[in-house]
Amino acid sequence: MTYTVSEIAKGMGATILCGDPDRAVSAWSFSSREGDADTMFVPMKGERVDAHDFIADAYAHGMRVTTTERGEIVPGTDGMTYLAVSDAREAWQRLGAYWRAKHASVPMIAVTGSVGKTTTKELTALALSPLGTVLRTSGNRNGQLGVPQMMAELSDDTDCAVIEMGMSLPGEMGRIAAVAMPDHAAITNIGLSHIGNLGSQEGIRREKLAIVNRLAEGGMLFVNGDDPLLRVLCPDCPEYAGTDGILMYPETRERFRTLTVVAYGAENWCRYRYMDEVLTEQTASFVYESANGTIPVTLPAPGHHNVSNATLAIAVAETFGVSAAEAAEALAAYKPMSMRGGREQLDGGIVLIDDTYNASPDSMRSGLDVLCSVSAKRHIAMLADMFELGEHAEAGHRRVGRDVAERPVDVLITVGELSEALADEALKRAEEIGRKMDIFRVKTREEGRDLLLPMLREGDAVLLKGSRGMKLDEVAEALRKKR
């Protein structure tokens, strides 16, 4: 979409300091090095760097529109259009809400969860594809800056939208919800991701629940009926006792009074169910059941977590008017995203599972299950540190260590200091249950790479997984090149 500077200023509540109000803008950048004449630079203040210091650099790279909190023109930027704002982040989010309001008729589902939200977003977009043009979150545009970017992509040709929402700090989800104003929302699970910032799983749940703060009247919240912290929110659940005892923000509690909360999962009471699950090396099959009947579903991706995610995707599709059969047919085209657990057959008879985008104790378990579903002579897991667990870091790593020992993993390689606890617990648990497993500990990904590559032989299956900052994707790339 293309907007004029004057319309952007209106949406932001900004003042045009100088320049052409009719100049067209079709892209937005938070980096002074990524843009051209049609790109607006939106400099933000960070903890260490204030991007306002790089407005001249943005000009040198061709950008001709910028916001500024400083209220001044940078020397040497003649011809640049300046929009004055008091707070760039708030102005940017206000602009996102403005774009959303312009296309308020586009049905939107917002998806969040501790793990699995990106995969669920992709599956849901596929399931909705029979409706026509589906806008879905691209890349990592799921936060306070990214969600407004997605709102800029709404157009008159958009038939529906699936927007992923992520957060790591208190208050973030409410701000994002105020931008997207979704019609419906879904929460996949409550795990340990970002628990270091949010204090407890109840604190994580409170933040995730804020996704409903700006739902449309009559909005629906989908919750995972297999998750003990989510199932109790659904009136259909036998454990439901109302929401008075649930930690919520006041705005969330008020919104809950107008919501319809439904569950998906394996339990008989769930409105949308999966049954008769069959997992293979490359597929996940199950029977989907709703009030409209039952249908068989086969997803070209392994893992129990994908059964749950696909069930939600079909449930959302039915809510939007797509038949379950049409949604299931669309899901047959699913392909795992890069670094998200896809299965690769490499030269030399090696199977690589590159799940290096991020990690938490819950997603580690899912990754291990996918690894162990592969028929292999040896199952090798290279697991790196998981970040943002705070005081729960040691317990979280130890939990994964037990998960490793209780699965048919032949070789464990841990990378990083936090993962020392993972290795310790894996060794302890393996000895308790009489399992033999080779365990290696290294400090860096380079050491891990140099240990792993000579070790591999035909018939091995390898899982690489850790937090994004550990950069195990570099190990994956080295493995591809060597093989």
C-alpha positions as CSV (number, residue, x, y, z in Angstrom):
1,M,0.0,0.0,0.0
2,T,1.1,3.6,-0.7
3,Y,0.2,6.5,1.5
4,T,1.0,10.2,1.4
5,V,3.0,12.0,4.0
6,S,-0.1,14.0,5.0
7,E,-2.1,10.9,5.6
8,I,0.7,9.3,7.6
9,A,0.9,12.5,9.7
10,K,-2.8,12.3,10.4
11,G,-2.6,8.7,11.4
12,M,0.4,9.3,13.7
13,G,-0.9,12.5,15.2
14,A,2.4,14.1,13.8
15,T,3.2,17.6,12.6
16,I,5.0,18.1,9.3
17,L,8.0,20.2,10.1
18,C,9.1,20.6,6.5
19,G,9.0,18.9,3.1
20,D,6.3,17.7,0.7
21,P,3.0,16.6,2.3
22,D,2.0,14.8,-0.9
23,R,5.2,12.7,-1.1
24,A,4.3,9.0,-1.5
25,V,5.5,6.4,1.0
26,S,5.2,2.7,0.4
27,A,7.7,1.2,2.9
28,W,8.9,1.8,6.4
29,S,12.3,1.1,8.0
30,F,13.8,1.2,11.5
31,S,17.3,0.8,10.1
32,S,19.1,3.8,8.5
33,R,20.7,1.4,6.0
34,E,17.6,-0.3,4.6
35,G,15.4,1.9,2.4
36,D,15.1,4.1,-0.7
37,A,13.2,7.3,-1.7
38,D,9.8,5.6,-1.1
39,T,10.8,4.6,2.4
40,M,10.0,6.4,5.6
41,F,12.7,6.2,8.3
42,V,11.2,5.7,11.8
43,P,14.1,6.2,14.3
44,M,13.6,4.7,17.7
45,K,15.4,5.3,21.0
46,G,16.9,2.0,22.3
47,E,18.7,1.2,25.6
48,R,22.1,1.8,24.0
49,V,21.5,3.6,20.7
50,D,19.2,6.4,19.7
51,A,18.5,6.0,16.0
52,H,17.8,9.7,15.7
53,D,21.6,10.0,15.5
54,F,21.4,8.2,12.1
55,I,18.9,10.4,10.2
56,A,21.7,11.7,8.1
57,D,22.8,8.2,7.3
58,A,19.2,7.3,6.3
59,Y,19.3,10.3,4.0
60,A,22.6,9.1,2.5
61,H,21.0,5.7,1.8
62,G,18.3,7.4,-0.2
63,M,15.4,7.8,2.3
64,R,13.6,11.1,2.0
65,V,11.0,11.0,4.8
66,T,11.7,10.6,8.6
67,T,10.0,11.0,11.9
68,T,11.8,12.9,14.7
69,E,11.3,13.4,18.4
70,R,13.9,16.2,18.5
71,G,11.9,18.7,16.5
72,E,14.9,19.8,14.5
73,I,16.2,19.4,10.9
74,V,19.5,17.6,10.6
75,P,22.1,19.6,8.6
76,G,22.9,18.1,5.2
77,T,19.4,16.5,4.7
78,D,18.0,19.1,2.2
79,G,14.8,17.9,0.6
80,M,14.0,15.5,3.4
81,T,10.4,15.6,4.8
82,Y,10.3,15.6,8.6
83,L,7.3,14.5,10.8
84,A,7.6,15.7,14.4
85,V,6.3,13.2,17.1
86,S,6.6,13.2,20.8
87,D,7.1,9.5,21.1
88,A,8.1,7.5,17.9
89,R,7.0,4.2,19.2
90,E,3.6,5.4,20.3
91,A,3.1,7.3,17.1
92,W,4.0,4.3,15.0
93,Q,1.5,2.1,16.9
94,R,-1.1,4.9,16.5
95,L,-0.5,4.8,12.8
96,G,-0.9,1.0,12.8
97,A,-4.3,1.3,14.6
98,Y,-5.2,4.0,12.0
99,W,-4.5,1.6,9.1
100,R,-6.4,-1.2,10.8
101,A,-9.4,1.1,11.4
102,K,-9.4,2.0,7.6
103,H,-9.8,-1.8,6.9
104,A,-12.0,-2.7,9.9
105,S,-14.2,-4.9,7.7
106,V,-11.3,-7.4,7.1
107,P,-11.9,-10.4,9.4
108,M,-8.9,-11.0,11.6
109,I,-7.7,-13.8,13.9
110,A,-4.8,-13.0,16.3
111,V,-2.6,-15.9,17.4
112,T,-0.3,-16.1,20.4
113,G,1.3,-18.7,22.7
114,S,4.5,-19.5,24.4
115,V,5.5,-21.9,21.5
116,G,4.0,-22.8,18.2
117,K,2.4,-19.5,17.3
118,T,4.4,-19.1,14.0
119,T,3.5,-22.6,12.8
120,T,-0.1,-22.2,13.9
121,K,-0.2,-18.9,12.1
122,E,1.0,-20.5,8.9
123,L,-1.4,-23.4,9.2
124,T,-4.3,-21.1,9.9
125,A,-3.5,-19.0,6.9
126,L,-3.5,-22.1,4.7
127,A,-6.8,-23.3,6.2
128,L,-8.4,-20.0,5.4
129,S,-6.9,-19.8,1.9
130,P,-10.2,-21.0,0.2
131,L,-11.6,-17.5,1.2
132,G,-9.2,-15.8,-1.2
133,T,-6.4,-13.4,-0.3
134,V,-5.2,-14.0,3.3
135,L,-2.8,-11.6,4.9
136,R,-0.5,-13.3,7.4
137,T,2.4,-12.1,9.5
138,S,5.7,-12.3,7.6
139,G,9.1,-12.8,9.2
140,N,9.3,-11.7,12.8
141,R,6.8,-8.9,12.5
142,N,4.8,-10.0,15.6
143,G,5.8,-7.3,18.2
144,Q,5.3,-3.7,19.0
145,L,7.0,-2.5,15.8
146,G,6.1,-5.4,13.5
147,V,2.3,-5.6,14.1
148,P,1.8,-2.0,12.9
149,Q,3.9,-2.9,9.8
150,M,1.4,-5.7,9.1
151,M,-1.5,-3.4,9.4
152,A,0.1,-1.3,6.6
153,E,-0.3,-4.3,4.3
154,L,-4.1,-4.5,4.7
155,S,-5.9,-3.5,1.5
156,D,-9.3,-3.5,-0.1
157,D,-8.3,-6.9,-1.7
158,T,-7.6,-8.6,1.7
159,D,-10.3,-11.2,2.4
160,C,-9.0,-12.1,5.9
161,A,-5.9,-11.8,8.1
162,V,-4.0,-14.0,10.5
163,I,-1.7,-11.9,12.7
164,E,0.8,-13.4,15.0
165,M,1.4,-11.6,18.3
166,G,4.5,-12.1,20.5
167,M,5.6,-10.4,23.7
168,S,8.3,-10.6,26.3
169,L,7.5,-7.8,28.7
170,P,4.5,-6.8,30.8
171,G,2.0,-4.6,29.0
172,E,3.2,-5.4,25.5
173,M,0.3,-7.6,24.4
174,G,-2.2,-5.0,25.4
175,R,-0.5,-2.4,23.3
176,I,-0.3,-4.7,20.3
177,A,-4.0,-5.7,20.7
178,A,-4.9,-2.0,20.5
179,V,-3.1,-1.8,17.2
180,A,-4.6,-4.9,15.5
181,M,-8.1,-4.8,17.0
182,P,-8.7,-8.5,16.0
183,D,-12.1,-10.0,15.7
184,H,-11.1,-13.3,17.2
185,A,-8.0,-14.6,19.1
186,A,-6.3,-17.9,19.8
187,I,-3.8,-19.0,22.5
188,T,-1.8,-22.1,21.8
189,N,-0.2,-22.8,25.2
190,I,1.3,-21.3,28.3
191,G,4.9,-22.4,28.7
192,L,8.1,-20.9,30.2
193,S,9.2,-18.6,27.4
194,H,10.0,-15.1,28.9
195,I,9.2,-16.3,32.4
196,G,12.3,-14.4,33.5
197,N,10.5,-11.1,32.6
198,L,7.0,-12.1,33.6
199,G,7.7,-13.9,36.9
200,S,5.5,-17.0,36.7
201,Q,3.3,-19.0,34.3
202,E,0.3,-17.2,35.7
203,G,2.1,-14.0,34.8
204,I,2.7,-15.3,31.3
205,R,-1.0,-16.2,31.1
206,R,-2.1,-12.8,32.2
207,E,0.0,-11.2,29.5
208,K,-1.2,-13.6,26.8
209,L,-4.8,-13.1,27.8
210,A,-4.5,-9.4,27.0
211,I,-4.7,-10.4,23.4
212,V,-8.5,-10.1,23.9
213,N,-8.4,-6.5,25.2
214,R,-9.6,-5.0,21.9
215,L,-11.6,-7.9,20.4
216,A,-14.7,-7.0,18.5
217,E,-18.0,-7.4,20.2
218,G,-19.0,-11.0,20.1
219,G,-15.4,-12.1,19.6
220,M,-14.3,-15.6,20.1
221,L,-11.2,-16.8,22.1
222,F,-9.8,-20.2,21.1
223,V,-7.8,-21.9,23.9
224,N,-5.9,-25.2,24.0
225,G,-8.0,-27.7,26.0
226,D,-4.9,-29.8,26.5
227,D,-3.1,-27.0,28.4
228,P,-4.0,-27.0,32.2
229,L,-3.6,-23.2,32.4
230,L,-5.9,-22.5,29.5
231,R,-8.5,-25.2,29.7
232,V,-9.9,-23.7,33.0
233,L,-10.9,-20.6,31.1
234,C,-13.4,-22.5,29.0
235,P,-17.0,-22.9,30.4
236,D,-17.2,-26.3,28.7
237,C,-14.3,-27.6,30.8
238,P,-15.3,-29.7,33.9
239,E,-12.6,-27.8,35.8
240,Y,-14.1,-24.4,35.0
241,A,-15.0,-22.4,38.1
242,G,-15.4,-18.9,36.6
243,T,-12.6,-16.5,36.0
244,D,-12.6,-14.6,39.3
245,G,-9.6,-16.5,40.5
246,I,-7.6,-16.0,37.3
247,L,-4.9,-13.4,37.2
248,M,-5.9,-10.8,34.6
249,Y,-5.5,-7.1,33.8
250,P,-8.7,-5.2,34.6
251,E,-9.4,-4.4,30.9
252,T,-9.0,-8.1,30.1
253,R,-11.4,-9.1,32.8
254,E,-14.0,-6.6,31.5
255,R,-13.6,-8.0,28.0
256,F,-14.0,-11.6,29.2
257,R,-17.6,-10.8,30.1
258,T,-18.5,-10.4,26.5
259,L,-16.3,-13.3,25.1
260,T,-17.2,-16.7,23.8
261,V,-14.4,-19.0,24.9
262,V,-14.1,-22.3,23.1
263,A,-11.5,-25.1,23.4
264,Y,-9.7,-27.4,20.9
265,G,-7.9,-30.5,21.9
266,A,-8.2,-34.2,22.6
267,E,-10.8,-34.2,25.4
268,N,-14.4,-35.1,24.8
269,W,-15.7,-31.8,26.1
270,C,-13.6,-29.8,23.6
271,R,-15.7,-28.1,20.9
272,Y,-13.1,-28.9,18.3
273,R,-11.3,-32.3,18.7
274,Y,-8.6,-34.4,17.3
275,M,-8.8,-38.2,17.6
276,D,-7.0,-41.3,16.3
277,E,-3.6,-39.6,16.0
278,V,-1.0,-41.4,13.9
279,L,2.5,-40.0,13.7
280,T,5.2,-41.1,11.1
281,E,8.6,-39.7,10.2
282,Q,7.1,-37.2,7.7
283,T,3.4,-36.9,8.5
284,A,0.9,-36.4,11.3
285,S,-2.6,-37.8,10.7
286,F,-5.7,-37.6,12.8
287,V,-9.5,-37.4,12.7
288,Y,-10.9,-33.9,13.2
289,E,-14.3,-33.6,14.9
290,S,-16.7,-30.6,15.4
291,A,-20.4,-30.0,15.5
292,N,-20.3,-30.3,11.7
293,G,-19.0,-33.9,11.7
294,T,-15.7,-35.7,11.4
295,I,-13.0,-35.7,8.6
296,P,-9.6,-37.4,8.2
297,V,-6.6,-35.0,8.1
298,T,-3.1,-35.6,7.0
299,L,-0.4,-33.0,7.5
300,P,2.9,-33.3,5.7
301,A,4.9,-32.5,8.9
302,P,5.6,-34.8,11.9
303,G,5.0,-34.2,15.5
304,H,2.1,-34.2,18.0
305,H,2.3,-30.5,18.3
306,N,1.4,-30.2,14.7
307,V,-1.8,-32.2,15.3
308,S,-2.9,-29.7,17.9
309,N,-1.9,-26.7,15.8
310,A,-3.8,-28.1,12.7
311,T,-6.9,-28.7,14.8
312,L,-6.9,-25.0,15.8
313,A,-6.4,-24.0,12.2
314,I,-9.4,-26.0,11.0
315,A,-11.5,-24.7,13.9
316,V,-10.7,-21.1,13.0
317,A,-11.5,-21.9,9.3
318,E,-14.9,-23.2,10.2
319,T,-15.6,-20.1,12.2
320,F,-14.7,-18.0,9.2
321,G,-17.0,-20.0,6.9
322,V,-14.6,-22.5,5.4
323,S,-15.7,-26.1,5.5
324,A,-13.5,-28.5,7.5
325,A,-12.9,-30.6,4.4
326,E,-11.7,-27.5,2.4
327,A,-9.4,-26.5,5.2
328,A,-8.0,-30.0,5.5
329,E,-7.3,-30.1,1.8
330,A,-5.5,-26.8,2.0
331,L,-3.3,-28.0,4.9
332,A,-2.0,-30.7,2.7
333,A,0.2,-28.1,1.0
334,Y,1.9,-27.1,4.3
335,K,5.7,-26.9,4.3
336,P,7.7,-26.1,7.5
337,M,9.4,-22.7,7.5
338,S,13.1,-22.3,7.5
339,M,14.8,-23.0,10.9
340,R,11.4,-24.2,12.3
341,G,11.9,-27.9,12.5
342,G,11.8,-28.9,8.9
343,R,13.2,-32.4,8.0
344,E,16.1,-32.3,5.4
345,Q,17.7,-35.3,3.7
346,L,21.4,-34.4,3.2
347,D,24.0,-36.1,1.1
348,G,25.6,-39.0,2.8
349,G,22.4,-40.4,4.3
350,I,22.1,-37.8,7.1
351,V,18.7,-36.4,8.2
352,L,18.9,-32.8,9.6
353,I,16.2,-31.2,11.7
354,D,17.0,-27.5,11.8
355,D,14.9,-26.1,14.6
356,T,17.3,-23.2,15.4
357,Y,15.0,-20.2,15.3
358,N,14.4,-20.2,19.0
359,A,13.9,-22.5,22.0
360,S,12.1,-23.0,25.3
361,P,11.6,-26.1,27.4
362,D,8.3,-26.9,25.8
363,S,9.6,-26.5,22.2
364,M,12.7,-28.5,23.1
365,R,10.4,-31.4,24.0
366,S,8.5,-31.1,20.7
367,G,11.8,-31.0,18.8
368,L,13.1,-34.1,20.5
369,D,9.8,-35.9,19.7
370,V,10.3,-35.1,16.0
371,L,13.9,-36.3,16.1
372,C,13.0,-39.6,17.7
373,S,10.2,-40.2,15.2
374,V,12.8,-40.5,12.4
375,S,14.1,-44.0,11.7
376,A,17.8,-43.6,12.2
377,K,20.9,-45.6,13.3
378,R,21.6,-42.9,15.8
379,H,19.6,-40.0,17.1
380,I,21.9,-37.0,17.8
381,A,20.7,-33.9,19.6
382,M,22.7,-30.7,19.8
383,L,20.9,-28.4,22.3
384,A,22.1,-24.9,23.2
385,D,21.2,-22.5,25.9
386,M,17.6,-21.2,26.3
387,F,17.4,-17.5,27.3
388,E,14.9,-15.4,29.1
389,L,14.0,-18.0,31.7
390,G,15.3,-15.9,34.6
391,E,15.4,-17.7,38.0
392,H,13.8,-20.7,36.2
393,A,16.8,-21.2,33.9
394,E,18.4,-24.1,35.8
395,A,15.1,-25.9,36.4
396,G,14.1,-25.4,32.7
397,H,17.3,-26.8,31.4
398,R,17.2,-29.7,33.8
399,R,13.7,-30.5,32.7
400,V,14.9,-30.8,29.1
401,G,17.8,-33.0,30.3
402,R,15.2,-35.4,31.7
403,D,13.3,-35.3,28.5
404,V,16.4,-36.2,26.5
405,A,17.3,-39.1,28.8
406,E,13.7,-40.5,28.6
407,R,13.8,-40.6,24.8
408,P,15.9,-42.8,22.4
409,V,18.6,-40.2,22.0
410,D,22.0,-41.8,21.4
411,V,24.2,-38.7,21.5
412,L,23.7,-35.4,23.3
413,I,25.8,-32.4,22.7
414,T,25.1,-29.3,24.9
415,V,26.3,-25.9,23.9
416,G,26.7,-23.0,26.4
417,E,27.0,-22.5,30.1
418,L,23.3,-22.7,30.9
419,S,23.1,-26.1,29.2
420,E,25.6,-27.6,31.7
421,A,22.6,-28.2,33.9
422,L,20.8,-29.9,31.0
423,A,23.8,-32.3,30.5
424,D,24.0,-33.0,34.3
425,E,20.3,-33.9,34.5
426,A,20.4,-36.0,31.3
427,L,23.3,-38.0,32.8
428,K,21.7,-38.4,36.1
429,R,18.3,-39.5,34.7
430,A,19.9,-41.9,32.2
431,E,21.8,-43.6,35.0
432,E,18.5,-43.9,37.0
433,I,16.7,-45.6,34.2
434,G,19.7,-47.6,32.9
435,R,20.0,-45.9,29.6
436,K,23.3,-45.5,27.8
437,M,23.9,-42.2,26.0
438,D,27.0,-40.4,25.0
439,I,27.1,-36.8,26.4
440,F,29.4,-34.0,25.3
441,R,29.6,-30.5,26.6
442,V,31.0,-27.5,24.7
443,K,31.0,-23.8,25.3
444,T,30.5,-22.4,21.8
445,R,28.7,-23.2,18.6
446,E,32.1,-23.4,16.8
447,E,33.3,-26.1,19.3
448,G,30.0,-27.9,18.7
449,R,30.4,-27.7,15.0
450,D,33.9,-29.1,15.1
451,L,32.8,-31.9,17.4
452,L,29.6,-32.8,15.4
453,L,30.8,-32.8,11.8
454,P,33.5,-35.5,12.1
455,M,31.2,-37.6,14.2
456,L,28.4,-37.9,11.7
457,R,28.0,-41.1,9.6
458,E,25.4,-42.5,7.3
459,G,22.0,-43.2,8.9
460,D,22.3,-40.5,11.6
461,A,19.5,-38.1,12.4
462,V,20.5,-34.7,13.9
463,L,18.4,-32.1,15.8
464,L,19.9,-28.7,16.2
465,K,18.0,-26.4,18.6
466,G,18.7,-23.5,20.9
467,S,17.7,-19.9,21.5
468,R,18.2,-17.6,18.6
469,G,21.2,-15.9,20.2
470,M,23.1,-19.1,20.2
471,K,23.1,-19.1,16.4
472,L,23.0,-22.9,15.8
473,D,21.8,-22.1,12.3
474,E,25.5,-21.5,11.5
475,V,26.1,-25.1,12.5
476,A,23.2,-26.2,10.3
477,E,24.7,-24.4,7.4
478,A,28.1,-25.9,8.0
479,L,26.6,-29.3,8.0
480,R,24.8,-28.7,4.7
481,K,28.0,-27.5,3.0
482,K,30.1,-30.3,4.3
483,R,27.7,-33.1,3.5
